[in-house]
Amino acid sequence: MPVVRDLRVLLRLADFRRLLTVRLLSQAADGVYQVALATYVVFSPEQQTSPTAIASAMAVLLLPYSLVGPFAGVLLDRWRRRQVFLYGNLLRALLACCTALLILASVPDWLFYASALTVTAVNRFVLAGLSAALPRVVDSEHLVMANSVSPTAGTLAATAGGGLAFLVRLVASDSDAAVVLLGAALYLGSALASLRMGKELLGPDPDVVQPRLGAAIASTARGLLEGLRYLNQRPAATHALAAMTLMRFCYGALTVMVLMLCRYAWSTDESAGLALLGLALAASGAGFFAAAVLTPWGIGKLGRYGWMVACAAAAAVLVPALALPFRPGPMLVAAFLLGLVTQGAKIATDTVVQTSVDDAFRGRVFALYDVLFNVAFVGAAGVAALMLPPDGRSVPLVLLVTGIYATAAAGLARWGHAARVL
């Protein structure tokens, strides 16, 4: 098979393997650290968990991606990327150790969140640098395959890291600090792995003249505004992004609800609640995988907008049926469904944006897409914090999410019919 042949070629490239090792260790550490933060906020006996606390944790985990992300490239084009991986991961290892100490010291929440925020902010530079460095270790013939293999492998590594964190947390009680230190060790491993590559290997080329930093940052801000204006002229991309933002909002709101249900409604024991949360996340992850398999077929049968309509409509029908009993079994099925429809719609949205946006504006539009994707999730957590009771059972929130899914499906059907892309 050509795919297997290309993968074998990639793995024979020593520098690609070294860069992939840096990615795998770094993203595994991300998975460990994120689960450690979430379980500390939600499942630690000393914490009085509330939807507001969960919303705060999600803001810490996701907002740096939105606020720092568009400007990360400005600095990555000035710094040697190998050094970004080395010093960035060393810094995250140190900051993660500080977070562990703060957990042990039971400091005020704002200080804990400030420490966690610095770790996740650095993460954006590392991830962007990994993507930017890939063409330096792979020839153009195999770049598409490398772009497929590397992020997928990184996502699997993050999932494995999260699973390892769950396992440690379940085996050893009161082990939040230990889990964070495990993440710190993996960050350190990623930093050391980067030393196997030369300083100049990953670029940028030192002879390329870069604009002054202030001018580059201002240019990036102008570029985002230009991308926003450009979207007004591309209704297909605008409508797909709007629908995806709504569906991401729904996914975020229901995620907070499931967290509260696991913590208070389904079990009075923290370990049992944590195990249920692990099952819910696994079910959602299985839905993401199913979406990767089914979406190409669905788009082939229904078109890009048609597949998005099917995803949103299925959620509008099945979410209230599965969620309103507020029981673990149906909710796990709902978690699978939400993973499938959210990721399925995202794949379709990515395709719409890639095919309807000129290459000269594609980077800026995807930067805006990244902002919308994460802000919608954080905003949903904030709304859920206002609506959820302490045990997580909220009929109004489920009905609100159902209405949003139905609105997205109706809007996509109308826009798709008008654009003749169904």
C-alpha positions as CSV (number, residue, x, y, z in Angstrom):
1,M,0.0,0.0,0.0
2,P,1.3,3.5,-0.8
3,V,0.5,4.8,2.6
4,V,2.5,2.1,4.4
5,R,5.3,2.6,1.9
6,D,5.4,6.4,2.6
7,L,5.3,5.8,6.3
8,R,8.3,3.4,6.1
9,V,10.2,6.1,4.2
10,L,9.4,8.7,6.8
11,L,10.5,6.5,9.7
12,R,13.8,5.9,7.9
13,L,14.6,9.6,8.1
14,A,16.6,10.1,11.2
15,D,15.8,13.8,11.7
16,F,12.1,13.1,11.2
17,R,12.2,10.4,13.9
18,R,14.0,12.8,16.3
19,L,11.5,15.6,15.7
20,L,8.6,13.1,16.1
21,T,10.2,11.9,19.4
22,V,10.2,15.5,20.7
23,R,6.5,15.8,19.7
24,L,5.4,12.5,21.3
25,L,7.1,13.3,24.6
26,S,5.9,16.9,24.7
27,Q,2.3,16.0,23.9
28,A,2.2,13.1,26.2
29,A,3.3,15.5,28.9
30,D,0.5,17.9,27.8
31,G,-2.0,15.1,28.3
32,V,-0.7,14.2,31.8
33,Y,-0.6,17.9,32.8
34,Q,-4.1,18.7,31.6
35,V,-5.7,15.7,33.3
36,A,-3.8,16.5,36.5
37,L,-5.2,20.0,36.5
38,A,-8.7,18.8,35.7
39,T,-8.7,16.1,38.4
40,Y,-7.2,18.4,41.0
41,V,-10.0,21.0,40.3
42,V,-12.8,18.5,40.1
43,F,-11.9,15.4,42.2
44,S,-9.6,16.4,45.0
45,P,-11.3,15.9,48.3
46,E,-10.0,19.3,49.6
47,Q,-11.6,21.1,46.7
48,Q,-15.2,22.4,46.8
49,T,-15.8,21.8,43.1
50,S,-18.2,24.1,41.3
51,P,-19.1,24.8,37.7
52,T,-17.3,28.1,38.1
53,A,-14.1,26.3,39.2
54,I,-14.3,24.1,36.1
55,A,-14.9,27.1,33.8
56,S,-11.8,28.7,35.3
57,A,-9.7,25.6,34.7
58,M,-10.9,25.4,31.1
59,A,-10.0,29.0,30.6
60,V,-6.5,28.4,31.9
61,L,-6.1,25.3,29.6
62,L,-7.6,26.9,26.4
63,L,-7.3,30.7,26.3
64,P,-3.6,30.8,25.8
65,Y,-4.1,28.9,22.5
66,S,-6.5,31.7,21.4
67,L,-4.6,34.7,22.7
68,V,-1.0,33.7,22.1
69,G,-1.5,31.4,19.1
70,P,-1.8,34.0,16.3
71,F,1.3,35.8,17.4
72,A,3.5,32.8,18.2
73,G,4.7,32.6,14.6
74,V,6.2,36.1,14.8
75,L,8.7,34.9,17.4
76,L,9.1,31.5,15.9
77,D,10.4,33.1,12.7
78,R,13.1,34.8,14.9
79,W,14.2,32.1,17.3
80,R,16.0,28.9,16.4
81,R,13.2,26.3,16.6
82,R,15.5,23.7,18.2
83,Q,16.1,26.1,21.0
84,V,12.4,26.7,21.4
85,F,11.9,23.0,22.0
86,L,14.9,22.8,24.4
87,Y,14.2,25.9,26.5
88,G,10.4,25.8,26.1
89,N,10.2,22.3,27.5
90,L,12.8,23.0,30.2
91,L,10.7,26.0,31.3
92,R,7.5,23.9,31.3
93,A,9.3,21.2,33.4
94,L,10.3,23.8,35.9
95,L,6.9,25.5,36.0
96,A,5.2,22.1,36.3
97,C,7.3,21.4,39.4
98,C,6.2,24.8,40.8
99,T,2.6,23.8,40.2
100,A,3.2,20.6,42.1
101,L,4.6,22.5,45.0
102,L,1.6,24.9,44.9
103,I,-0.8,21.9,45.1
104,L,1.1,20.5,48.1
105,A,1.1,23.9,49.8
106,S,-2.7,24.4,49.3
107,V,-2.2,28.0,48.0
108,P,-5.1,30.3,46.9
109,D,-6.7,29.3,43.7
110,W,-5.6,32.3,41.7
111,L,-1.9,31.5,42.3
112,F,-2.5,27.9,41.2
113,Y,-4.2,29.0,38.1
114,A,-1.5,31.6,37.3
115,S,1.1,28.8,37.5
116,A,-0.9,26.5,35.2
117,L,-1.5,29.4,32.8
118,T,2.2,29.9,32.2
119,V,2.7,26.2,31.4
120,T,-0.1,26.1,28.8
121,A,0.9,29.4,27.3
122,V,4.4,28.1,26.4
123,N,2.7,25.0,24.9
124,R,1.5,27.1,21.9
125,F,5.0,28.0,20.9
126,V,6.2,24.4,21.0
127,L,3.2,23.1,19.0
128,A,3.5,25.8,16.4
129,G,7.3,25.2,16.2
130,L,6.8,21.5,15.6
131,S,4.6,22.2,12.6
132,A,6.9,24.9,11.3
133,A,10.0,22.7,11.6
134,L,8.5,19.7,9.7
135,P,9.5,20.8,6.2
136,R,13.1,21.0,7.4
137,V,13.3,17.3,8.0
138,V,11.0,15.9,5.3
139,D,11.2,16.4,1.5
140,S,8.2,17.9,-0.3
141,E,7.2,14.6,-1.8
142,H,6.4,13.1,1.6
143,L,5.3,16.3,3.4
144,V,1.6,15.6,3.1
145,M,2.1,12.2,4.7
146,A,4.3,13.7,7.4
147,N,1.6,16.4,8.1
148,S,-0.9,13.6,8.6
149,V,1.3,11.2,10.7
150,S,2.8,13.8,13.1
151,P,-0.3,15.5,14.5
152,T,-2.2,12.2,14.7
153,A,0.7,10.6,16.6
154,G,0.8,13.6,18.8
155,T,-2.9,13.4,19.6
156,L,-2.5,9.7,20.4
157,A,0.4,10.5,22.7
158,A,-1.6,13.2,24.5
159,T,-4.4,10.7,24.9
160,A,-2.0,8.0,26.3
161,G,-0.5,10.6,28.7
162,G,-4.0,11.5,29.9
163,G,-4.8,7.8,30.4
164,L,-1.5,7.4,32.3
165,A,-2.5,10.3,34.5
166,F,-5.9,8.8,35.2
167,L,-4.3,5.5,36.1
168,V,-1.8,7.1,38.6
169,R,-4.6,9.1,40.1
170,L,-6.8,6.0,40.6
171,V,-4.0,3.9,42.0
172,A,-2.6,6.4,44.4
173,S,-4.9,8.6,46.4
174,D,-4.2,12.3,46.9
175,S,-1.6,12.0,44.1
176,D,-2.3,15.3,42.1
177,A,1.2,16.6,42.8
178,A,2.7,13.3,41.8
179,V,0.8,13.3,38.5
180,V,2.0,16.9,37.7
181,L,5.6,15.8,38.5
182,L,5.1,13.0,36.0
183,G,4.2,15.6,33.4
184,A,7.3,17.6,34.3
185,A,9.5,14.5,33.8
186,L,8.0,14.0,30.3
187,Y,8.7,17.7,29.5
188,L,12.3,17.2,30.6
189,G,12.5,14.2,28.4
190,S,11.3,16.2,25.4
191,A,13.8,18.9,26.0
192,L,16.6,16.4,26.2
193,A,15.4,14.6,23.0
194,S,15.7,17.9,21.1
195,L,19.4,17.9,21.8
196,R,19.8,15.1,19.3
197,M,19.2,17.7,16.5
198,G,21.6,20.4,15.5
199,K,20.8,24.0,16.5
200,E,20.5,25.2,12.9
201,L,18.7,22.1,11.5
202,L,15.1,23.3,12.1
203,G,15.6,26.9,11.0
204,P,14.8,29.6,10.5
205,D,17.7,30.5,8.2
206,P,19.8,33.1,9.9
207,D,20.4,35.1,6.7
208,V,16.6,35.8,6.2
209,V,15.9,39.4,7.3
210,Q,13.0,39.7,9.6
211,P,11.0,42.9,10.2
212,R,11.3,44.6,13.6
213,L,9.3,42.8,16.3
214,G,6.9,45.6,16.9
215,A,6.2,45.9,13.2
216,A,5.7,42.1,12.9
217,I,3.2,42.0,15.8
218,A,1.3,44.9,14.4
219,S,1.3,43.2,11.0
220,T,-0.1,40.0,12.5
221,A,-2.9,42.0,14.2
222,R,-3.7,43.7,10.9
223,G,-3.6,40.3,9.2
224,L,-6.3,38.9,11.5
225,L,-8.5,41.9,10.8
226,E,-7.9,41.4,7.1
227,G,-8.8,37.8,7.4
228,L,-12.1,38.8,9.2
229,R,-13.0,41.2,6.4
230,Y,-12.1,38.6,3.8
231,L,-14.5,36.1,5.4
232,N,-17.4,38.5,4.8
233,Q,-16.8,37.9,1.1
234,R,-16.7,34.1,1.5
235,P,-20.2,33.0,2.8
236,A,-19.5,29.3,2.5
237,A,-16.6,29.5,4.9
238,T,-18.3,32.0,7.2
239,H,-21.4,29.8,7.5
240,A,-19.4,26.7,8.2
241,L,-17.3,28.5,10.8
242,A,-20.5,29.9,12.5
243,A,-22.1,26.5,12.7
244,M,-18.9,24.8,14.0
245,T,-18.6,27.5,16.7
246,L,-22.1,26.8,17.8
247,M,-21.5,23.0,17.9
248,R,-18.2,23.5,19.8
249,F,-20.2,25.6,22.3
250,C,-22.6,22.8,22.8
251,Y,-19.8,20.3,23.3
252,G,-18.2,22.5,25.9
253,A,-21.4,23.0,27.9
254,L,-22.2,19.3,28.0
255,T,-18.6,18.5,29.0
256,V,-18.9,20.7,32.1
257,M,-22.3,19.0,32.9
258,V,-20.7,15.6,32.7
259,L,-17.9,16.6,34.9
260,M,-20.3,17.7,37.6
261,L,-22.4,14.6,37.2
262,C,-19.3,12.4,37.6
263,R,-18.3,14.3,40.7
264,Y,-21.6,14.6,42.6
265,A,-24.6,12.8,41.0
266,W,-23.3,9.4,40.0
267,S,-21.0,8.6,42.9
268,T,-20.1,10.0,46.3
269,D,-16.6,8.4,46.0
270,E,-14.0,10.5,44.2
271,S,-12.2,7.5,42.7
272,A,-15.5,6.0,41.3
273,G,-16.4,9.4,39.9
274,L,-13.0,9.8,38.3
275,A,-13.3,6.3,36.7
276,L,-16.7,7.3,35.2
277,L,-15.1,10.5,33.8
278,G,-12.4,8.4,32.3
279,L,-15.0,6.2,30.6
280,A,-16.8,9.3,29.3
281,L,-13.6,10.7,27.8
282,A,-12.8,7.4,26.3
283,A,-16.3,7.2,24.8
284,S,-15.9,10.7,23.3
285,G,-12.4,9.8,22.0
286,A,-14.0,6.7,20.3
287,G,-16.5,9.1,18.7
288,F,-13.6,11.2,17.4
289,F,-12.0,8.1,15.8
290,A,-15.4,7.0,14.3
291,A,-15.7,10.5,12.8
292,A,-12.4,10.1,11.1
293,V,-13.6,6.9,9.5
294,L,-17.2,7.9,8.7
295,T,-16.8,11.5,7.6
296,P,-15.1,10.8,4.2
297,W,-18.0,8.5,3.4
298,G,-20.6,11.0,4.7
299,I,-19.2,13.9,2.8
300,G,-19.1,11.7,-0.4
301,K,-22.8,10.9,0.1
302,L,-24.2,14.1,1.4
303,G,-21.7,16.8,0.6
304,R,-19.8,19.0,3.0
305,Y,-22.8,21.0,4.3
306,G,-25.1,18.0,4.1
307,W,-22.8,16.0,6.4
308,M,-22.7,18.9,8.8
309,V,-26.5,19.1,8.7
310,A,-26.7,15.4,9.5
311,C,-24.3,15.8,12.5
312,A,-26.1,18.7,14.0
313,A,-29.6,17.2,13.4
314,A,-28.6,13.9,14.9
315,A,-27.3,15.7,18.0
316,A,-30.5,17.8,18.3
317,V,-32.6,14.6,18.3
318,L,-30.4,12.3,20.4
319,V,-28.9,14.6,23.0
320,P,-32.1,15.2,24.9
321,A,-33.2,11.6,24.6
322,L,-29.8,10.4,26.0
323,A,-29.0,13.2,28.4
324,L,-32.3,14.0,30.2
325,P,-32.4,10.8,32.2
326,F,-29.0,12.0,33.7
327,R,-27.9,8.3,34.0
328,P,-24.3,7.1,33.3
329,G,-25.2,4.5,30.6
330,P,-27.1,6.8,28.3
331,M,-24.7,9.6,29.0
332,L,-21.8,7.5,27.8
333,V,-23.6,6.9,24.6
334,A,-24.2,10.6,24.3
335,A,-20.5,11.2,24.9
336,F,-19.7,9.0,21.9
337,L,-22.3,10.7,19.8
338,L,-21.0,14.2,20.7
339,G,-17.4,13.1,19.9
340,L,-18.6,11.8,16.5
341,V,-20.7,14.8,15.4
342,T,-18.3,17.4,16.7
343,Q,-15.3,16.0,15.0
344,G,-17.3,15.1,11.9
345,A,-18.5,18.6,11.6
346,K,-15.0,19.9,12.2
347,I,-13.5,17.8,9.4
348,A,-16.1,19.1,7.1
349,T,-15.5,22.7,8.2
350,D,-11.8,22.3,7.7
351,T,-12.5,21.1,4.1
352,V,-14.9,24.0,3.4
353,V,-12.4,26.6,4.6
354,Q,-9.5,25.0,2.7
355,T,-11.5,24.9,-0.6
356,S,-13.3,28.2,-0.4
357,V,-10.5,30.5,0.9
358,D,-7.6,31.7,-1.3
359,D,-4.2,30.4,-0.2
360,A,-3.0,34.0,0.5
361,F,-5.6,34.3,3.2
362,R,-5.8,30.7,4.5
363,G,-3.4,31.1,7.3
364,R,-5.1,34.1,8.7
365,V,-8.5,32.5,8.4
366,F,-7.4,29.4,10.2
367,A,-5.9,31.6,13.0
368,L,-9.3,33.1,13.4
369,Y,-10.8,29.6,13.3
370,D,-8.5,28.5,16.1
371,V,-9.6,31.5,18.2
372,L,-13.3,30.8,17.6
373,F,-12.9,27.1,18.4
374,N,-11.3,27.6,21.8
375,V,-13.3,30.7,22.9
376,A,-16.5,28.9,22.1
377,F,-15.5,26.1,24.5
378,V,-14.5,28.5,27.3
379,G,-17.6,30.6,26.8
380,A,-19.8,27.5,27.0
381,A,-18.1,26.6,30.3
382,G,-19.0,30.1,31.6
383,V,-22.6,29.7,30.6
384,A,-22.8,26.3,32.1
385,A,-21.3,27.7,35.3
386,L,-24.3,30.1,35.5
387,M,-26.9,27.4,34.8
388,L,-25.8,24.2,36.4
389,P,-26.9,23.2,40.0
390,P,-24.2,21.6,42.2
391,D,-25.1,18.1,41.1
392,G,-24.9,18.9,37.4
393,R,-28.6,17.9,36.6
394,S,-29.9,20.8,34.5
395,V,-32.8,20.3,32.2
396,P,-32.6,24.0,30.9
397,L,-29.0,23.5,29.9
398,V,-29.8,20.3,27.9
399,L,-32.7,22.1,26.2
400,L,-30.6,25.1,25.4
401,V,-27.9,22.9,23.8
402,T,-30.7,21.0,21.9
403,G,-32.0,24.3,20.5
404,I,-28.6,25.4,19.4
405,Y,-27.9,22.1,17.6
406,A,-31.3,22.5,15.9
407,T,-30.6,26.1,14.9
408,A,-27.2,25.0,13.5
409,A,-28.8,22.2,11.5
410,A,-31.5,24.5,10.1
411,G,-29.0,27.3,9.2
412,L,-26.7,24.9,7.5
413,A,-29.5,23.3,5.5
414,R,-30.7,26.8,4.3
415,W,-27.1,28.0,3.5
416,G,-26.2,24.7,1.8
417,H,-29.3,24.8,-0.4
418,A,-28.6,28.4,-1.3
419,A,-25.0,27.7,-2.2
420,R,-25.9,24.4,-3.9
421,V,-23.3,22.4,-2.0
422,L,-25.6,19.9,-0.3
